[in-house]
Amino acid sequence: MKINIDFVNNIIRILFEHDMTYWSTFWTAIGSIVGACVLGVTVYQLWVQNKRQNELDERQNKIEEREKYQIELNIKQSLFERRISSWNILSALLTSTELQLYFSGKSDIYPLFMYIDLTNNYYLESIQGALGTMDSADREWRTNPKIQNEFLKKLSEMENFSKEITLLFSGKEIDELKKFVNLYCKLLKNLHSDQIIVDAVRQDTIYDRKNFDDLSKSAGLSEKGEKVFKEFESLRDIAQEIIKNNYMNQLFEQIKFTE
């Protein structure tokens, strides 16, 4: 009877030990499988997240590239338009200078005549009446501050324009063009000053009944006229140099390169 009990105990012990090893191995395997699944899901989620982030980064890069391209395009377009505008202004001023070749040798002209021709272009037409008209009785240019303010604003604009072209264009021709614009501006200013003196002499002639020639001589109008003509000759020489050396064509090539 004792043998049978020991035998049964041995069988139970063996089965129990075998069962514990089996279940230990089973749950270890299950844990490994679950861990592998969790790791796989985590890796997949990281891959999906990384893929989405890459797509977002790529989309953001494309947006930034488009914005950068648009900014560059706007800058290029602005430069192109400003260059075109500057070229047109310079062409207008050069044309007005060329048209005055018939003044050669005449130093006894009134400032008004030269001024009207110099401002006979689209850029300066807004100040063409700043020295009055051929009607000497029309003195609004002397009494209307708006006309004088417009004249001063345009001269200031021309001075800034002479500086701007050095930023818009490059090359040796720029120095001559800047010099041309500055001398043009100076000539307009001197013509304006001389016309004020002519007007004062004319008013003295009317109200004081004095001889115009005598007053003109005492005011030095002839000397002023000679000085103005020399300034115009210098302006014309620079204009001819610009035309001779095809400086405007060189500027135009730079404009074409901007497109």
LUMBA-260355 format. One record per residue (C-alpha): residue number from 1; residue in three letters; x, y, z. Coordinates in pm, whole numbers. Layout:
<sites>
{n->NUM&res->Ala&x->X&y->Y&z->Z} .
...
</sites>
This chain:
<sites>
{n->1&res->Met&x->0&y->0&z->0} .
{n->2&res->Lys&x->285&y->233&z->81} .
{n->3&res->Ile&x->450&y->156&z->-250} .
{n->4&res->Asn&x->135&y->253&z->-432} .
{n->5&res->Ile&x->116&y->585&z->-251} .
{n->6&res->Asp&x->478&y->670&z->-324} .
{n->7&res->Phe&x->424&y->577&z->-684} .
{n->8&res->Val&x->125&y->804&z->-713} .
{n->9&res->Asn&x->312&y->1086&z->-544} .
{n->10&res->Asn&x->602&y->1045&z->-784} .
{n->11&res->Ile&x->363&y->1054&z->-1080} .
{n->12&res->Ile&x->189&y->1367&z->-950} .
{n->13&res->Arg&x->524&y->1535&z->-882} .
{n->14&res->Ile&x->651&y->1454&z->-1230} .
{n->15&res->Leu&x->329&y->1579&z->-1391} .
{n->16&res->Phe&x->330&y->1891&z->-1177} .
{n->17&res->Glu&x->692&y->1970&z->-1258} .
{n->18&res->His&x->625&y->1905&z->-1627} .
{n->19&res->Asp&x->312&y->2121&z->-1616} .
{n->20&res->Met&x->499&y->2414&z->-1455} .
{n->21&res->Thr&x->777&y->2401&z->-1710} .
{n->22&res->Tyr&x->525&y->2387&z->-1992} .
{n->23&res->Trp&x->320&y->2679&z->-1872} .
{n->24&res->Ser&x->628&y->2880&z->-1791} .
{n->25&res->Thr&x->750&y->2826&z->-2144} .
{n->26&res->Phe&x->404&y->2892&z->-2284} .
{n->27&res->Trp&x->358&y->3225&z->-2108} .
{n->28&res->Thr&x->713&y->3328&z->-2189} .
{n->29&res->Ala&x->639&y->3262&z->-2555} .
{n->30&res->Ile&x->310&y->3449&z->-2531} .
{n->31&res->Gly&x->489&y->3742&z->-2366} .
{n->32&res->Ser&x->749&y->3744&z->-2639} .
{n->33&res->Ile&x->482&y->3735&z->-2908} .
{n->34&res->Val&x->286&y->4017&z->-2742} .
{n->35&res->Gly&x->606&y->4218&z->-2697} .
{n->36&res->Ala&x->692&y->4162&z->-3061} .
{n->37&res->Cys&x->342&y->4276&z->-3165} .
{n->38&res->Val&x->364&y->4586&z->-2948} .
{n->39&res->Leu&x->709&y->4661&z->-3090} .
{n->40&res->Gly&x->576&y->4608&z->-3442} .
{n->41&res->Val&x->280&y->4838&z->-3383} .
{n->42&res->Thr&x->509&y->5100&z->-3227} .
{n->43&res->Val&x->751&y->5080&z->-3519} .
{n->44&res->Tyr&x->462&y->5107&z->-3765} .
{n->45&res->Gln&x->317&y->5407&z->-3583} .
{n->46&res->Leu&x->659&y->5574&z->-3581} .
{n->47&res->Trp&x->696&y->5500&z->-3952} .
{n->48&res->Val&x->352&y->5647&z->-4026} .
{n->49&res->Gln&x->425&y->5951&z->-3810} .
{n->50&res->Asn&x->765&y->6000&z->-3973} .
{n->51&res->Lys&x->608&y->5963&z->-4318} .
{n->52&res->Arg&x->345&y->6224&z->-4236} .
{n->53&res->Gln&x->611&y->6457&z->-4095} .
{n->54&res->Asn&x->819&y->6415&z->-4410} .
{n->55&res->Glu&x->513&y->6492&z->-4622} .
{n->56&res->Leu&x->443&y->6800&z->-4411} .
{n->57&res->Asp&x->807&y->6908&z->-4436} .
{n->58&res->Glu&x->805&y->6854&z->-4810} .
{n->59&res->Arg&x->481&y->7048&z->-4844} .
{n->60&res->Gln&x->621&y->7329&z->-4628} .
{n->61&res->Asn&x->939&y->7335&z->-4836} .
{n->62&res->Lys&x->733&y->7362&z->-5153} .
{n->63&res->Ile&x->531&y->7646&z->-5001} .
{n->64&res->Glu&x->851&y->7824&z->-4895} .
{n->65&res->Glu&x->1003&y->7769&z->-5240} .
{n->66&res->Arg&x->691&y->7911&z->-5406} .
{n->67&res->Glu&x->695&y->8209&z->-5170} .
{n->68&res->Lys&x->1066&y->8263&z->-5232} .
{n->69&res->Tyr&x->1012&y->8236&z->-5606} .
{n->70&res->Gln&x->721&y->8481&z->-5587} .
{n->71&res->Ile&x->928&y->8728&z->-5385} .
{n->72&res->Glu&x->1214&y->8701&z->-5634} .
{n->73&res->Leu&x->968&y->8739&z->-5920} .
{n->74&res->Asn&x->814&y->9049&z->-5759} .
{n->75&res->Ile&x->1158&y->9200&z->-5699} .
{n->76&res->Lys&x->1258&y->9122&z->-6055} .
{n->77&res->Gln&x->934&y->9267&z->-6189} .
{n->78&res->Ser&x->975&y->9580&z->-5977} .
{n->79&res->Leu&x->1334&y->9621&z->-6098} .
{n->80&res->Phe&x->1223&y->9573&z->-6457} .
{n->81&res->Glu&x->947&y->9834&z->-6426} .
{n->82&res->Arg&x->1175&y->10087&z->-6253} .
{n->83&res->Arg&x->1442&y->10036&z->-6518} .
{n->84&res->Ile&x->1188&y->10086&z->-6797} .
{n->85&res->Ser&x->1059&y->10401&z->-6629} .
{n->86&res->Ser&x->1413&y->10538&z->-6585} .
{n->87&res->Trp&x->1504&y->10459&z->-6945} .
{n->88&res->Asn&x->1192&y->10644&z->-7069} .
{n->89&res->Ile&x->1272&y->10949&z->-6855} .
{n->90&res->Leu&x->1631&y->10963&z->-6979} .
{n->91&res->Ser&x->1513&y->10925&z->-7339} .
{n->92&res->Ala&x->1266&y->11212&z->-7294} .
{n->93&res->Leu&x->1531&y->11443&z->-7148} .
{n->94&res->Leu&x->1780&y->11357&z->-7423} .
{n->95&res->Thr&x->1521&y->11421&z->-7692} .
{n->96&res->Ser&x->1434&y->11762&z->-7545} .
{n->97&res->Thr&x->1804&y->11851&z->-7543} .
{n->98&res->Glu&x->1853&y->11743&z->-7904} .
{n->99&res->Leu&x->1563&y->11960&z->-8018} .
{n->100&res->Gln&x->1743&y->12272&z->-7895} .
{n->101&res->Leu&x->2039&y->12258&z->-8127} .
{n->102&res->Tyr&x->1903&y->12567&z->-8302} .
{n->103&res->Phe&x->1995&y->12775&z->-7995} .
{n->104&res->Ser&x->2361&y->12752&z->-8086} .
{n->105&res->Gly&x->2527&y->13093&z->-8090} .
{n->106&res->Lys&x->2233&y->13281&z->-7935} .
{n->107&res->Ser&x->2305&y->13415&z->-7589} .
{n->108&res->Asp&x->2048&y->13695&z->-7580} .
{n->109&res->Ile&x->1746&y->13466&z->-7543} .
{n->110&res->Tyr&x->1489&y->13495&z->-7268} .
{n->111&res->Pro&x->1505&y->13210&z->-7012} .
{n->112&res->Leu&x->1141&y->13128&z->-7086} .
{n->113&res->Phe&x->1210&y->13018&z->-7443} .
{n->114&res->Met&x->1476&y->12765&z->-7348} .
{n->115&res->Tyr&x->1278&y->12649&z->-7045} .
{n->116&res->Ile&x->967&y->12576&z->-7250} .
{n->117&res->Asp&x->1168&y->12355&z->-7485} .
{n->118&res->Leu&x->1353&y->12178&z->-7205} .
{n->119&res->Thr&x->1027&y->12092&z->-7030} .
{n->120&res->Asn&x->849&y->11989&z->-7349} .
{n->121&res->Asn&x->833&y->11620&z->-7256} .
{n->122&res->Tyr&x->605&y->11390&z->-7058} .
{n->123&res->Tyr&x->833&y->11387&z->-6753} .
{n->124&res->Leu&x->850&y->11767&z->-6705} .
{n->125&res->Glu&x->521&y->11876&z->-6857} .
{n->126&res->Ser&x->372&y->11923&z->-6508} .
{n->127&res->Ile&x->613&y->12215&z->-6446} .
{n->128&res->Gln&x->614&y->12366&z->-6794} .
{n->129&res->Gly&x->411&y->12661&z->-6668} .
{n->130&res->Ala&x->643&y->12729&z->-6372} .
{n->131&res->Leu&x->802&y->13023&z->-6560} .
{n->132&res->Gly&x->482&y->13161&z->-6700} .
{n->133&res->Thr&x->367&y->13175&z->-7062} .
{n->134&res->Met&x->439&y->13382&z->-7370} .
{n->135&res->Asp&x->176&y->13624&z->-7242} .
{n->136&res->Ser&x->376&y->13857&z->-7017} .
{n->137&res->Ala&x->55&y->13972&z->-6852} .
{n->138&res->Asp&x->-1&y->13622&z->-6716} .
{n->139&res->Arg&x->176&y->13628&z->-6380} .
{n->140&res->Glu&x->2&y->13342&z->-6205} .
{n->141&res->Trp&x->333&y->13156&z->-6190} .
{n->142&res->Arg&x->458&y->13432&z->-5956} .
{n->143&res->Thr&x->145&y->13456&z->-5741} .
{n->144&res->Asn&x->36&y->13092&z->-5715} .
{n->145&res->Pro&x->247&y->12908&z->-5454} .
{n->146&res->Lys&x->117&y->12573&z->-5579} .
{n->147&res->Ile&x->297&y->12622&z->-5911} .
{n->148&res->Gln&x->625&y->12705&z->-5740} .
{n->149&res->Asn&x->593&y->12416&z->-5497} .
{n->150&res->Glu&x->534&y->12178&z->-5786} .
{n->151&res->Phe&x->848&y->12314&z->-5954} .
{n->152&res->Leu&x->1062&y->12262&z->-5642} .
{n->153&res->Lys&x->922&y->11912&z->-5590} .
{n->154&res->Lys&x->1010&y->11816&z->-5947} .
{n->155&res->Leu&x->1366&y->11944&z->-5908} .
{n->156&res->Ser&x->1402&y->11740&z->-5589} .
{n->157&res->Glu&x->1262&y->11439&z->-5773} .
{n->158&res->Met&x->1519&y->11485&z->-6050} .
{n->159&res->Glu&x->1802&y->11499&z->-5796} .
{n->160&res->Asn&x->1681&y->11173&z->-5642} .
{n->161&res->Phe&x->1638&y->11022&z->-5987} .
{n->162&res->Ser&x->2005&y->11093&z->-6071} .
{n->163&res->Lys&x->2100&y->10887&z->-5764} .
{n->164&res->Glu&x->1847&y->10613&z->-5831} .
{n->165&res->Ile&x->1981&y->10528&z->-6177} .
{n->166&res->Thr&x->2319&y->10445&z->-6019} .
{n->167&res->Leu&x->2137&y->10176&z->-5816} .
{n->168&res->Leu&x->1928&y->10044&z->-6105} .
{n->169&res->Phe&x->2203&y->10020&z->-6366} .
{n->170&res->Ser&x->2572&y->9944&z->-6377} .
{n->171&res->Gly&x->2855&y->10033&z->-6611} .
{n->172&res->Lys&x->3069&y->10331&z->-6703} .
{n->173&res->Glu&x->2776&y->10498&z->-6882} .
{n->174&res->Ile&x->2600&y->10561&z->-6551} .
{n->175&res->Asp&x->2839&y->10839&z->-6449} .
{n->176&res->Glu&x->2767&y->11031&z->-6770} .
{n->177&res->Leu&x->2392&y->10982&z->-6736} .
{n->178&res->Lys&x->2394&y->11096&z->-6374} .
{n->179&res->Lys&x->2599&y->11400&z->-6473} .
{n->180&res->Phe&x->2352&y->11473&z->-6753} .
{n->181&res->Val&x->2048&y->11464&z->-6521} .
{n->182&res->Asn&x->2218&y->11679&z->-6256} .
{n->183&res->Leu&x->2321&y->11943&z->-6510} .
{n->184&res->Tyr&x->1970&y->11937&z->-6660} .
{n->185&res->Cys&x->1825&y->12001&z->-6314} .
{n->186&res->Lys&x->2076&y->12282&z->-6246} .
{n->187&res->Leu&x->1993&y->12447&z->-6578} .
{n->188&res->Leu&x->1620&y->12447&z->-6503} .
{n->189&res->Lys&x->1688&y->12600&z->-6163} .
{n->190&res->Asn&x->1904&y->12878&z->-6313} .
{n->191&res->Leu&x->1648&y->12948&z->-6586} .
{n->192&res->His&x->1385&y->12984&z->-6317} .
{n->193&res->Ser&x->1602&y->13232&z->-6125} .
{n->194&res->Asp&x->1678&y->13433&z->-6439} .
{n->195&res->Gln&x->1312&y->13445&z->-6537} .
{n->196&res->Ile&x->1225&y->13595&z->-6198} .
{n->197&res->Ile&x->1474&y->13873&z->-6273} .
{n->198&res->Val&x->1330&y->13920&z->-6624} .
{n->199&res->Asp&x->982&y->13945&z->-6474} .
{n->200&res->Ala&x->1100&y->14202&z->-6219} .
{n->201&res->Val&x->1258&y->14410&z->-6496} .
{n->202&res->Arg&x->941&y->14385&z->-6699} .
{n->203&res->Gln&x->731&y->14501&z->-6403} .
{n->204&res->Asp&x->962&y->14798&z->-6345} .
{n->205&res->Thr&x->925&y->14885&z->-6713} .
{n->206&res->Ile&x->547&y->14880&z->-6688} .
{n->207&res->Tyr&x->497&y->15060&z->-6359} .
{n->208&res->Asp&x->799&y->15294&z->-6356} .
{n->209&res->Arg&x->795&y->15348&z->-6732} .
{n->210&res->Lys&x->1164&y->15282&z->-6761} .
{n->211&res->Asn&x->1345&y->15155&z->-7070} .
{n->212&res->Phe&x->1353&y->14775&z->-7078} .
{n->213&res->Asp&x->1696&y->14759&z->-7245} .
{n->214&res->Asp&x->1848&y->14987&z->-6987} .
{n->215&res->Leu&x->1701&y->14787&z->-6702} .
{n->216&res->Ser&x->1811&y->14462&z->-6866} .
{n->217&res->Lys&x->2165&y->14591&z->-6891} .
{n->218&res->Ser&x->2174&y->14703&z->-6530} .
{n->219&res->Ala&x->2033&y->14366&z->-6420} .
{n->220&res->Gly&x->2301&y->14184&z->-6620} .
{n->221&res->Leu&x->2052&y->13983&z->-6824} .
{n->222&res->Ser&x->2293&y->13955&z->-7117} .
{n->223&res->Glu&x->2566&y->13808&z->-6896} .
{n->224&res->Lys&x->2319&y->13574&z->-6734} .
{n->225&res->Gly&x->2199&y->13466&z->-7077} .
{n->226&res->Glu&x->2558&y->13386&z->-7182} .
{n->227&res->Lys&x->2612&y->13186&z->-6865} .
{n->228&res->Val&x->2292&y->12990&z->-6919} .
{n->229&res->Phe&x->2384&y->12919&z->-7279} .
{n->230&res->Lys&x->2726&y->12783&z->-7172} .
{n->231&res->Glu&x->2548&y->12554&z->-6927} .
{n->232&res->Phe&x->2322&y->12440&z->-7207} .
{n->233&res->Glu&x->2624&y->12378&z->-7432} .
{n->234&res->Ser&x->2773&y->12158&z->-7160} .
{n->235&res->Leu&x->2442&y->11973&z->-7131} .
{n->236&res->Arg&x->2425&y->11929&z->-7508} .
{n->237&res->Asp&x->2785&y->11801&z->-7521} .
{n->238&res->Ile&x->2708&y->11536&z->-7260} .
{n->239&res->Ala&x->2389&y->11439&z->-7446} .
{n->240&res->Gln&x->2584&y->11401&z->-7770} .
{n->241&res->Glu&x->2844&y->11190&z->-7591} .
{n->242&res->Ile&x->2569&y->10965&z->-7455} .
{n->243&res->Ile&x->2417&y->10925&z->-7801} .
{n->244&res->Lys&x->2754&y->10877&z->-7972} .
{n->245&res->Asn&x->2857&y->10597&z->-7736} .
{n->246&res->Asn&x->2515&y->10425&z->-7750} .
{n->247&res->Tyr&x->2480&y->10445&z->-7372} .
{n->248&res->Met&x->2102&y->10421&z->-7395} .
{n->249&res->Asn&x->2130&y->10099&z->-7595} .
{n->250&res->Gln&x->2359&y->9959&z->-7326} .
{n->251&res->Leu&x->2100&y->10042&z->-7063} .
{n->252&res->Phe&x->1834&y->9877&z->-7276} .
{n->253&res->Glu&x->2040&y->9557&z->-7286} .
{n->254&res->Gln&x->2046&y->9556&z->-6906} .
{n->255&res->Ile&x->1669&y->9594&z->-6906} .
{n->256&res->Lys&x->1633&y->9296&z->-7142} .
{n->257&res->Phe&x->1851&y->9090&z->-6910} .
{n->258&res->Thr&x->1608&y->9164&z->-6624} .
{n->259&res->Glu&x->1318&y->8996&z->-6805} .
</sites>
